[in-house]
Amino acid sequence: MNAPHVPVLLNEVLEALATQDGEVFVDGTFGAGGYSRAILGAANCTLYGIDRDGSAQKAASLVGGEFAERFIFVKGCFGDAVSLLPPELHGTLDGFVLDIGVSSMQIDEAERGFSFRFDGALDMRMDQDSGAISAADMVNTYDVDRLADIIRFYGEERHAGRVARAIVARRDEELFATTSDLANVVRSVVHKSPKDPTDQATRTFQALRIAVNDELGELARGLAAAQALLKPGGRLVVVSFHSLEDKIVKNFLKLGAGLSETVSRHLPENPAARPAPTFRLPSKKAIFPTESEISQNPRSRSARMRVGIRTDAPDRPVPDNYHDILIKRARVIA
């Protein structure tokens, strides 16, 4: 596979999906097409690839040329999968897979601004046609408290207040425009730890990227969409790399499987009155990459995979603010 983004936990994903001829799948984070190509190659199945990044279209054309009518690419956010996919697919999907986070090909494009490894515009938008605000907009306009909250929560940066104050002080003199510009300011106030090889700017960049793209809200909406789209026995497979992402997936599946207390006043407090479980969990624990995979693909080191199998129960009630509930819950539950 010549894709620049090496799919993580690929064997484990294929095993969990258990692809069969005639089945229909969704790859909600198409990217470079690694999972999609493997799923289509594993059985005579149909797959819808979803991605909000317009640059994924090139890889989609290659996969489409290889698998013809069995592959359909849809540009958009996987959290909108219910409205993006044909109505006749609702409640009929055999599998829904997500690989959460930024891809290697996005990081390697300096002009996208995802990484400080290359000097480029401070952008970080996964969909540059969306009109959404960029990372530069955030650091140049948000007040110090809002910046500190973003960096502390999404980046888990314990020096968030110090970083936010340094950003505001610097922009009063000159606005931020490039990735190296921001990285240098962060490094100037966060000291390098001899025990931690991670660059001091990593957590701040991660936080801004997640905030710019509403990645945690998108994840929660995507999980709710999967519940609506999967048929009984359909498999939900999610690979994540960040602890906050994994907590959201973990708690969504626990809630769906009836293994977690209610987190919303909109749901019944009486266990007997709660909806029947919408997911069955093959395992309550996450699946991690092998040492062999980590040695071949260091990016996989922080990956973990969780799987849920759709039951025949009706969709659980999902409040309009369901993603907010899950995100808030993820903040306090390990």
Secondary structure, 3 states (H helix, E strand, C coil): CCCCCCCCCHHHHHHHHCCCCCCEEEECCCCCCHHHHHHHHHCCCEEEEEECCCCHHHHHHHHHHHHHHHEEEEECCHHHHHHHCCHHHCCCEEEEEEECCCCHHHHCCHHHCCCCCCCCECCCCCCCCCCCCCHHHHHHHCCHHHHHHHHHHHHCCCCHHHHHHHHHHHHCCCCCCEHHHHHHHHHHHCCCCCCCCCCCCHHHHHHHHHHHCCHHHHHHHHHHHHHHHEEEEEEEEEEECCHHHHHHHHHHHHHHCCCCCCCCCCCCCCHHHCCCCCEECCCCCCECCCHHHHHHCHHHHHCEEEEEEECCCCCCCCCCCHHHHHHHHHHHCC
